[in-house]
Amino acid sequence: MSGHTDDGGGERLAAEGEVAVARLAIASGDLTHAAEHLGDAMAADPQLPELHEALAELCAAAGGPAAARELFPLDGRVYVGAVVCRAHVEAAAGGWDAAVGLLASAIQCEPARPWAHTAWLAREDLPGLVDPDAVARAVAQATGGLSDPLPAEPADAVRPFHDFVQAVLARHADHVPLLAMASGLTRRLGDTARAVELAERAHRSAPGYLSAVMLGNALRSAGRPERALAVWEAELARAAPDGDDSSSYLAVDVAELYGALGRPAEGLPWLDRVLAADPDHPKAGPARYGLRHALDGDPAHLLGLADHHRDHPEHAYARELLERLSHRQPWLGLVPGATEATVNVLHQVLAAHDAASDAAPDGSRDGSRDGSRDAEIDCTASTLEPPSSVLAVRLALPRATVGYQAVGEPDPRLPLTEPTTRIWAWDGTDPRPAVGPPAPRSAELVRATAEIFWPSVPAAYDHAVRLAGLPLEDLLAVLVHPPAPREDALGRALLAHQPELWVRAVQVFACLGIAHHRTDQPWEGSERRRVLRDLLLGPEDWVVEAAGFALVAIGWTQPRTRADVAALLQQRLHHGARARRTRVVTILRSLSALVLAAPWMSEQDRALARHLTAREDAADAGAEAGPAVAERPGPAEEGPRPGRLRRLFGRGR
């Protein structure tokens, strides 16, 4: 059953209202108007009994189901509810092939809706009333919109259609197209053994492209990829003398299966042959970037995918592959975590509150974290850290105070160049915003826009375009006055466990909003370049990283800016490398990741970024393997509670 249908919920109420209006229209003789309302009711709740009663009344008023067909025309722009109504009318008129085909098109459009949960599809005599060719075409259409494998909800919605197809197969056991297409449907529902059986029967009866493709897919899903390769390569060898263009897509599948097996080098020659015959092949070019990325992990291949999709927007596979390979990768698909000691202690305090909640006599848990938010935490760090870390602490613990014992050299409070944009000021070692808070409307729009994950770098840049109209001063203000996380499950989890990720996400999307500011100005002298440069080369802070990502995103989407972006990133990276000789630079690993996410940087700079990352990893490993340091017992070990807690911490290296 589809989770969209909510008995007693809004969709059912909407459907009931549409049915009531439709019945009034039927009574007045306005059948066209009635049909429109029944289509809307079908889209809202396809299992509402009154809806099907009213549809029967409409057919009777039209002079029978055959005459009622014209009330649900299929030419022009047609909505899915009207299509399903037409399917039911066709079934009532005995047009079984058309009814099944229309139901399949609805499944393709919205697989999770219970379109197939209808009495006529379960008729025992229906398999004998349909043409197996028409059913094969319907299965092909329905599976075109189904993921592989199907999640539970759409699988339940589609299962009656699958059962009908199996019943037709029982009467037409040697129908090759139906066997092949039914294999694909069965595979998506998770029965890979049955999918292999059906595809093997089809391939034995009529070896060819369709049966080979479906058999290979079934074998791959069943965990037999080597056998799938053998089937596909044999089919490609058979089709080669005929110069069958359709085999080029199968060659791409062969290449990518080699990649999935950890043998991408063996897949590349297949793609090279396809591209030699068709340089603009919509899948082979993107797939080649994917295999080359599998070989060496170089983000340059992901940039190649982005450039390919920009030049060929009709090649959707390039975007799909870019998003798949960027998934959960630092900066390419998410905002990296923070490494400051302040943040580490924040996590300890929040975890202690979790433990205290678990140990509560009544077993209650405070999902809002009001208990920990009331705690007074006095944190003293050994050396100055990025001021945004204080924002994260106070977001979760508003009554906390953070102090620093010393300032490292070079002084992280000083910008690299004299800026015209300032967002931080210091009273000694205590940071404070140098600008006032943003307008509430602007803060709310940033709050609604910020994300900790994004599909790809270009997608993050595009997502932030909604911030283009905000005043520049508000985008700067939100960097140091971040709004609270959204009131949803993710927002509550971030506030409860990793509030620093939310602060960093807000800063990232605020800087992406700045990247969209006054795009009518040429880049070189633009206000957006000046501000992002000031932020990148400003005091050492998470905002440096956010501005760096915004510049990287500009480089990804606007190739002409890449040389300038490279020069700016180089300046910040080299400063961080020099500073690391005398003190900890907590943002250095993230800066290095940003440089590596900008493949147009010089090889020397990328090598430096890799070296710095390896050194930070080694330092962290050494710290973890070092001797344990005994701490003086105190209230902190008891978890946060009202009163004052004092934590003295430094950064272990």
SEMIRO-508091 format. One record per residue (C-alpha): x, y, z; chain; residue number from 0. Coordinates in steps of 0.25 Angstrom, whole numbers. Example, Ala and Ser with C-alpha at 12.3 -4.5 7.8 and 13.67 -1.06 7.14 Angstrom:
! residues 2
((49,-18,31),"A",0)
((55,-4,29),"A",1)
END
This chain:
! residues 653
((0,0,0),"A",0)
((5,14,-3),"A",1)
((8,23,9),"A",2)
((2,34,1),"A",3)
((-12,29,4),"A",4)
((-16,34,18),"A",5)
((-29,29,23),"A",6)
((-35,41,30),"A",7)
((-24,49,25),"A",8)
((-23,61,16),"A",9)
((-22,54,3),"A",10)
((-35,46,6),"A",11)
((-42,58,10),"A",12)
((-38,65,-3),"A",13)
((-42,53,-11),"A",14)
((-56,52,-4),"A",15)
((-58,67,-7),"A",16)
((-55,65,-22),"A",17)
((-64,53,-23),"A",18)
((-75,62,-16),"A",19)
((-73,73,-27),"A",20)
((-73,62,-38),"A",21)
((-86,56,-34),"A",22)
((-92,70,-34),"A",23)
((-87,72,-48),"A",24)
((-92,58,-53),"A",25)
((-106,62,-47),"A",26)
((-106,75,-55),"A",27)
((-101,68,-68),"A",28)
((-87,75,-68),"A",29)
((-80,62,-70),"A",30)
((-67,68,-75),"A",31)
((-66,76,-62),"A",32)
((-69,63,-54),"A",33)
((-58,56,-61),"A",34)
((-48,66,-57),"A",35)
((-52,65,-42),"A",36)
((-51,50,-43),"A",37)
((-37,51,-49),"A",38)
((-33,60,-37),"A",39)
((-39,50,-27),"A",40)
((-32,39,-33),"A",41)
((-19,46,-32),"A",42)
((-22,49,-17),"A",43)
((-27,35,-13),"A",44)
((-28,24,-23),"A",45)
((-34,14,-14),"A",46)
((-46,23,-9),"A",47)
((-59,14,-11),"A",48)
((-68,26,-14),"A",49)
((-58,30,-25),"A",50)
((-60,17,-32),"A",51)
((-75,18,-30),"A",52)
((-76,32,-36),"A",53)
((-67,27,-48),"A",54)
((-78,17,-51),"A",55)
((-89,27,-50),"A",56)
((-81,36,-60),"A",57)
((-80,24,-69),"A",58)
((-95,22,-68),"A",59)
((-98,36,-71),"A",60)
((-89,36,-83),"A",61)
((-96,25,-89),"A",62)
((-87,14,-85),"A",63)
((-72,12,-82),"A",64)
((-68,12,-97),"A",65)
((-75,26,-99),"A",66)
((-68,31,-86),"A",67)
((-54,29,-92),"A",68)
((-55,43,-99),"A",69)
((-57,49,-85),"A",70)
((-43,45,-82),"A",71)
((-35,49,-94),"A",72)
((-20,45,-95),"A",73)
((-15,56,-105),"A",74)
((-8,68,-100),"A",75)
((-4,70,-86),"A",76)
((-11,59,-77),"A",77)
((-10,58,-62),"A",78)
((-7,44,-56),"A",79)
((-21,44,-49),"A",80)
((-28,45,-62),"A",81)
((-19,34,-68),"A",82)
((-23,25,-57),"A",83)
((-38,28,-59),"A",84)
((-37,25,-73),"A",85)
((-30,12,-70),"A",86)
((-42,8,-61),"A",87)
((-52,13,-72),"A",88)
((-44,4,-82),"A",89)
((-45,-8,-73),"A",90)
((-60,-6,-71),"A",91)
((-62,-5,-87),"A",92)
((-53,-18,-89),"A",93)
((-41,-11,-94),"A",94)
((-32,-19,-86),"A",95)
((-19,-17,-93),"A",96)
((-21,-2,-93),"A",97)
((-25,-2,-78),"A",98)
((-12,-10,-74),"A",99)
((-4,0,-83),"A",100)
((-10,12,-76),"A",101)
((-8,6,-62),"A",102)
((7,3,-66),"A",103)
((9,18,-70),"A",104)
((3,22,-57),"A",105)
((13,13,-49),"A",106)
((24,19,-57),"A",107)
((20,33,-53),"A",108)
((18,31,-38),"A",109)
((22,17,-34),"A",110)
((19,18,-20),"A",111)
((4,21,-22),"A",112)
((-5,9,-21),"A",113)
((-10,9,-35),"A",114)
((-9,-6,-37),"A",115)
((-18,-9,-25),"A",116)
((-30,-10,-33),"A",117)
((-40,-21,-34),"A",118)
((-40,-23,-49),"A",119)
((-25,-25,-50),"A",120)
((-27,-37,-40),"A",121)
((-38,-44,-49),"A",122)
((-34,-59,-50),"A",123)
((-39,-59,-65),"A",124)
((-31,-46,-69),"A",125)
((-18,-53,-73),"A",126)
((-26,-60,-84),"A",127)
((-32,-47,-89),"A",128)
((-19,-39,-91),"A",129)
((-9,-40,-103),"A",130)
((5,-44,-97),"A",131)
((11,-34,-107),"A",132)
((3,-23,-101),"A",133)
((7,-27,-87),"A",134)
((22,-28,-90),"A",135)
((21,-14,-95),"A",136)
((13,-10,-82),"A",137)
((24,-16,-73),"A",138)
((35,-9,-81),"A",139)
((28,4,-79),"A",140)
((25,2,-64),"A",141)
((39,-2,-61),"A",142)
((45,10,-68),"A",143)
((41,18,-55),"A",144)
((46,8,-45),"A",145)
((58,8,-37),"A",146)
((67,-5,-35),"A",147)
((64,-10,-25),"A",148)
((51,-4,-21),"A",149)
((49,1,-7),"A",150)
((38,-5,1),"A",151)
((27,5,-1),"A",152)
((27,5,-16),"A",153)
((30,-10,-16),"A",154)
((17,-12,-9),"A",155)
((10,-3,-18),"A",156)
((15,-10,-31),"A",157)
((13,-24,-26),"A",158)
((-1,-26,-31),"A",159)
((4,-22,-45),"A",160)
((16,-32,-44),"A",161)
((6,-43,-39),"A",162)
((-3,-40,-52),"A",163)
((10,-41,-61),"A",164)
((14,-55,-54),"A",165)
((0,-60,-57),"A",166)
((1,-56,-72),"A",167)
((14,-63,-72),"A",168)
((8,-75,-67),"A",169)
((-1,-75,-80),"A",170)
((10,-71,-89),"A",171)
((22,-78,-84),"A",172)
((30,-77,-97),"A",173)
((28,-62,-100),"A",174)
((42,-57,-101),"A",175)
((39,-42,-100),"A",176)
((30,-44,-88),"A",177)
((40,-53,-81),"A",178)
((51,-43,-83),"A",179)
((43,-31,-78),"A",180)
((37,-39,-66),"A",181)
((51,-42,-62),"A",182)
((54,-28,-60),"A",183)
((41,-25,-52),"A",184)
((44,-37,-43),"A",185)
((58,-33,-41),"A",186)
((54,-19,-36),"A",187)
((45,-26,-26),"A",188)
((57,-34,-20),"A",189)
((54,-48,-26),"A",190)
((68,-49,-33),"A",191)
((67,-64,-34),"A",192)
((54,-63,-42),"A",193)
((59,-52,-50),"A",194)
((71,-60,-55),"A",195)
((62,-72,-58),"A",196)
((52,-64,-66),"A",197)
((64,-57,-74),"A",198)
((71,-70,-76),"A",199)
((58,-76,-82),"A",200)
((57,-64,-91),"A",201)
((72,-65,-95),"A",202)
((71,-80,-98),"A",203)
((59,-78,-107),"A",204)
((64,-66,-115),"A",205)
((78,-61,-112),"A",206)
((79,-47,-115),"A",207)
((81,-33,-110),"A",208)
((69,-31,-101),"A",209)
((70,-45,-95),"A",210)
((85,-43,-93),"A",211)
((84,-30,-86),"A",212)
((73,-35,-77),"A",213)
((81,-47,-73),"A",214)
((93,-40,-70),"A",215)
((85,-30,-61),"A",216)
((79,-42,-54),"A",217)
((92,-49,-52),"A",218)
((99,-36,-47),"A",219)
((88,-34,-37),"A",220)
((89,-48,-33),"A",221)
((104,-46,-29),"A",222)
((109,-53,-42),"A",223)
((116,-42,-49),"A",224)
((127,-50,-56),"A",225)
((116,-59,-62),"A",226)
((108,-46,-66),"A",227)
((121,-41,-73),"A",228)
((122,-54,-81),"A",229)
((108,-52,-86),"A",230)
((109,-38,-90),"A",231)
((123,-39,-96),"A",232)
((118,-51,-104),"A",233)
((106,-42,-109),"A",234)
((115,-31,-113),"A",235)
((124,-41,-121),"A",236)
((111,-46,-128),"A",237)
((106,-32,-131),"A",238)
((120,-26,-136),"A",239)
((119,-31,-150),"A",240)
((105,-24,-152),"A",241)
((110,-11,-146),"A",242)
((98,-10,-137),"A",243)
((98,4,-131),"A",244)
((89,-1,-119),"A",245)
((101,-10,-114),"A",246)
((109,3,-111),"A",247)
((101,4,-98),"A",248)
((103,-10,-95),"A",249)
((118,-7,-96),"A",250)
((117,4,-86),"A",251)
((110,-6,-77),"A",252)
((122,-16,-79),"A",253)
((132,-5,-76),"A",254)
((125,0,-63),"A",255)
((124,-15,-58),"A",256)
((139,-16,-59),"A",257)
((140,-4,-51),"A",258)
((130,-9,-41),"A",259)
((139,-22,-40),"A",260)
((151,-13,-37),"A",261)
((157,-15,-51),"A",262)
((154,-1,-57),"A",263)
((166,-2,-66),"A",264)
((160,-14,-73),"A",265)
((147,-6,-76),"A",266)
((154,6,-82),"A",267)
((157,0,-96),"A",268)
((142,-3,-97),"A",269)
((139,12,-95),"A",270)
((150,16,-105),"A",271)
((144,8,-116),"A",272)
((130,14,-114),"A",273)
((135,28,-114),"A",274)
((144,25,-126),"A",275)
((131,22,-133),"A",276)
((122,33,-126),"A",277)
((130,44,-119),"A",278)
((117,50,-114),"A",279)
((112,37,-108),"A",280)
((103,41,-96),"A",281)
((108,31,-87),"A",282)
((122,26,-91),"A",283)
((129,40,-89),"A",284)
((123,41,-75),"A",285)
((126,27,-72),"A",286)
((141,29,-76),"A",287)
((142,40,-66),"A",288)
((136,30,-56),"A",289)
((146,19,-59),"A",290)
((158,28,-59),"A",291)
((153,33,-45),"A",292)
((153,19,-40),"A",293)
((167,17,-45),"A",294)
((173,29,-37),"A",295)
((163,36,-29),"A",296)
((167,49,-36),"A",297)
((155,60,-34),"A",298)
((160,65,-48),"A",299)
((151,54,-54),"A",300)
((139,59,-46),"A",301)
((142,73,-51),"A",302)
((142,67,-65),"A",303)
((128,61,-63),"A",304)
((123,75,-58),"A",305)
((129,81,-71),"A",306)
((123,71,-80),"A",307)
((110,73,-74),"A",308)
((111,88,-76),"A",309)
((114,86,-90),"A",310)
((104,75,-92),"A",311)
((92,78,-83),"A",312)
((84,67,-90),"A",313)
((94,56,-85),"A",314)
((88,54,-72),"A",315)
((97,42,-68),"A",316)
((108,52,-66),"A",317)
((101,59,-55),"A",318)
((96,46,-49),"A",319)
((110,40,-49),"A",320)
((116,53,-43),"A",321)
((106,52,-32),"A",322)
((109,38,-29),"A",323)
((124,40,-28),"A",324)
((123,53,-20),"A",325)
((114,46,-10),"A",326)
((118,49,4),"A",327)
((132,53,0),"A",328)
((138,65,7),"A",329)
((134,78,0),"A",330)
((130,71,-12),"A",331)
((117,66,-6),"A",332)
((117,71,9),"A",333)
((123,81,18),"A",334)
((135,74,26),"A",335)
((135,73,41),"A",336)
((143,82,50),"A",337)
((155,78,58),"A",338)
((156,89,69),"A",339)
((158,85,83),"A",340)
((147,94,86),"A",341)
((138,85,78),"A",342)
((143,72,83),"A",343)
((140,77,97),"A",344)
((126,81,92),"A",345)
((124,67,87),"A",346)
((128,61,101),"A",347)
((118,70,108),"A",348)
((107,67,99),"A",349)
((110,52,100),"A",350)
((110,53,115),"A",351)
((96,58,114),"A",352)
((92,47,106),"A",353)
((98,37,116),"A",354)
((91,44,127),"A",355)
((78,44,120),"A",356)
((80,29,118),"A",357)
((82,27,132),"A",358)
((70,35,137),"A",359)
((61,26,146),"A",360)
((49,28,137),"A",361)
((57,25,125),"A",362)
((52,39,119),"A",363)
((61,46,108),"A",364)
((60,61,106),"A",365)
((61,62,91),"A",366)
((61,77,92),"A",367)
((74,77,100),"A",368)
((69,87,110),"A",369)
((76,80,121),"A",370)
((90,82,114),"A",371)
((86,96,109),"A",372)
((85,101,124),"A",373)
((98,96,127),"A",374)
((109,107,130),"A",375)
((122,102,123),"A",376)
((135,109,125),"A",377)
((145,105,115),"A",378)
((159,109,115),"A",379)
((167,106,102),"A",380)
((182,106,102),"A",381)
((183,114,89),"A",382)
((174,123,81),"A",383)
((165,115,72),"A",384)
((156,120,60),"A",385)
((145,129,66),"A",386)
((134,121,59),"A",387)
((136,110,68),"A",388)
((131,119,79),"A",389)
((118,121,71),"A",390)
((116,105,71),"A",391)
((118,104,86),"A",392)
((108,115,89),"A",393)
((98,110,79),"A",394)
((97,97,87),"A",395)
((101,103,101),"A",396)
((97,118,101),"A",397)
((102,120,115),"A",398)
((116,114,112),"A",399)
((128,123,113),"A",400)
((141,120,105),"A",401)
((155,126,108),"A",402)
((169,125,102),"A",403)
((182,124,110),"A",404)
((191,128,98),"A",405)
((192,133,84),"A",406)
((201,125,74),"A",407)
((210,131,64),"A",408)
((207,136,54),"A",409)
((195,143,60),"A",410)
((183,136,54),"A",411)
((174,148,57),"A",412)
((182,156,46),"A",413)
((177,156,32),"A",414)
((187,152,21),"A",415)
((184,166,14),"A",416)
((178,179,18),"A",417)
((163,176,16),"A",418)
((151,185,13),"A",419)
((142,174,19),"A",420)
((142,171,34),"A",421)
((133,161,41),"A",422)
((141,158,54),"A",423)
((147,167,65),"A",424)
((155,163,77),"A",425)
((155,168,91),"A",426)
((169,162,95),"A",427)
((166,147,92),"A",428)
((151,148,93),"A",429)
((145,149,79),"A",430)
((132,156,76),"A",431)
((124,159,63),"A",432)
((129,172,56),"A",433)
((115,174,50),"A",434)
((101,174,55),"A",435)
((91,162,53),"A",436)
((84,161,39),"A",437)
((70,164,36),"A",438)
((60,153,41),"A",439)
((55,151,27),"A",440)
((69,149,22),"A",441)
((73,140,33),"A",442)
((61,131,31),"A",443)
((64,130,16),"A",444)
((78,125,19),"A",445)
((73,116,30),"A",446)
((63,110,20),"A",447)
((75,108,9),"A",448)
((87,103,17),"A",449)
((90,88,16),"A",450)
((101,80,21),"A",451)
((100,71,9),"A",452)
((99,74,-6),"A",453)
((99,65,-19),"A",454)
((111,72,-25),"A",455)
((119,85,-25),"A",456)
((110,91,-37),"A",457)
((98,86,-30),"A",458)
((102,94,-17),"A",459)
((105,106,-25),"A",460)
((91,106,-32),"A",461)
((84,103,-19),"A",462)
((89,116,-13),"A",463)
((84,124,-25),"A",464)
((71,127,-16),"A",465)
((80,136,-7),"A",466)
((85,145,-19),"A",467)
((75,155,-15),"A",468)
((79,157,-1),"A",469)
((86,169,3),"A",470)
((101,167,4),"A",471)
((102,172,18),"A",472)
((92,162,23),"A",473)
((100,150,16),"A",474)
((112,155,24),"A",475)
((104,157,37),"A",476)
((99,143,36),"A",477)
((113,138,36),"A",478)
((115,142,50),"A",479)
((100,142,55),"A",480)
((96,128,50),"A",481)
((81,125,51),"A",482)
((77,113,59),"A",483)
((76,99,52),"A",484)
((62,96,45),"A",485)
((51,90,53),"A",486)
((52,76,46),"A",487)
((59,63,50),"A",488)
((72,67,44),"A",489)
((72,80,50),"A",490)
((69,75,64),"A",491)
((80,64,62),"A",492)
((90,74,58),"A",493)
((87,83,70),"A",494)
((88,71,79),"A",495)
((100,65,74),"A",496)
((108,73,64),"A",497)
((104,88,65),"A",498)
((117,92,58),"A",499)
((113,85,45),"A",500)
((101,94,45),"A",501)
((109,107,47),"A",502)
((118,102,36),"A",503)
((107,99,27),"A",504)
((101,113,29),"A",505)
((114,120,26),"A",506)
((116,111,13),"A",507)
((103,115,8),"A",508)
((104,130,12),"A",509)
((117,130,4),"A",510)
((111,123,-8),"A",511)
((100,134,-7),"A",512)
((111,144,-8),"A",513)
((116,137,-20),"A",514)
((103,140,-27),"A",515)
((103,155,-23),"A",516)
((103,165,-34),"A",517)
((106,154,-45),"A",518)
((104,165,-55),"A",519)
((118,171,-51),"A",520)
((130,165,-58),"A",521)
((137,155,-49),"A",522)
((150,162,-49),"A",523)
((145,175,-43),"A",524)
((133,170,-36),"A",525)
((128,172,-22),"A",526)
((126,158,-20),"A",527)
((140,155,-23),"A",528)
((145,166,-14),"A",529)
((137,161,-2),"A",530)
((140,146,-4),"A",531)
((155,150,-5),"A",532)
((154,158,7),"A",533)
((148,146,15),"A",534)
((157,136,9),"A",535)
((170,144,13),"A",536)
((164,149,26),"A",537)
((166,144,40),"A",538)
((168,129,42),"A",539)
((153,124,43),"A",540)
((143,114,38),"A",541)
((139,126,29),"A",542)
((152,125,22),"A",543)
((148,110,18),"A",544)
((134,115,14),"A",545)
((139,126,5),"A",546)
((149,116,-1),"A",547)
((138,107,-5),"A",548)
((130,118,-11),"A",549)
((142,121,-20),"A",550)
((144,107,-23),"A",551)
((129,106,-27),"A",552)
((131,118,-36),"A",553)
((143,111,-43),"A",554)
((135,99,-45),"A",555)
((123,106,-52),"A",556)
((131,117,-58),"A",557)
((144,112,-65),"A",558)
((149,126,-68),"A",559)
((151,129,-53),"A",560)
((159,117,-50),"A",561)
((173,124,-51),"A",562)
((169,135,-42),"A",563)
((163,125,-32),"A",564)
((175,117,-32),"A",565)
((184,129,-29),"A",566)
((175,132,-17),"A",567)
((175,118,-12),"A",568)
((190,117,-13),"A",569)
((192,129,-5),"A",570)
((183,124,7),"A",571)
((189,110,6),"A",572)
((204,115,6),"A",573)
((201,123,18),"A",574)
((195,112,26),"A",575)
((207,103,22),"A",576)
((216,113,28),"A",577)
((208,116,40),"A",578)
((207,101,43),"A",579)
((222,101,46),"A",580)
((220,108,59),"A",581)
((206,105,63),"A",582)
((194,97,60),"A",583)
((185,101,48),"A",584)
((172,94,51),"A",585)
((166,98,37),"A",586)
((179,93,29),"A",587)
((173,79,26),"A",588)
((160,85,21),"A",589)
((168,96,13),"A",590)
((176,85,6),"A",591)
((163,77,3),"A",592)
((158,90,-4),"A",593)
((171,91,-12),"A",594)
((170,77,-17),"A",595)
((155,80,-20),"A",596)
((160,90,-30),"A",597)
((168,81,-40),"A",598)
((172,93,-48),"A",599)
((182,97,-37),"A",600)
((197,95,-41),"A",601)
((202,81,-38),"A",602)
((212,87,-28),"A",603)
((200,93,-20),"A",604)
((193,80,-21),"A",605)
((205,72,-16),"A",606)
((207,82,-5),"A",607)
((192,79,-1),"A",608)
((194,64,-1),"A",609)
((207,66,7),"A",610)
((200,74,18),"A",611)
((188,65,18),"A",612)
((197,53,21),"A",613)
((205,60,31),"A",614)
((192,64,39),"A",615)
((187,50,38),"A",616)
((200,45,43),"A",617)
((200,55,55),"A",618)
((186,51,58),"A",619)
((190,36,58),"A",620)
((202,40,67),"A",621)
((193,47,77),"A",622)
((183,36,78),"A",623)
((194,26,80),"A",624)
((201,34,91),"A",625)
((201,32,106),"A",626)
((188,34,113),"A",627)
((187,47,121),"A",628)
((181,46,135),"A",629)
((171,57,138),"A",630)
((167,62,151),"A",631)
((153,57,155),"A",632)
((143,68,155),"A",633)
((129,71,152),"A",634)
((131,69,137),"A",635)
((132,54,139),"A",636)
((118,55,144),"A",637)
((112,60,132),"A",638)
((106,74,130),"A",639)
((97,80,140),"A",640)
((92,93,145),"A",641)
((104,100,152),"A",642)
((118,103,147),"A",643)
((127,93,141),"A",644)
((141,96,137),"A",645)
((149,89,126),"A",646)
((164,92,123),"A",647)
((168,86,110),"A",648)
((179,87,100),"A",649)
((181,81,86),"A",650)
((188,68,87),"A",651)
((199,67,76),"A",652)
END
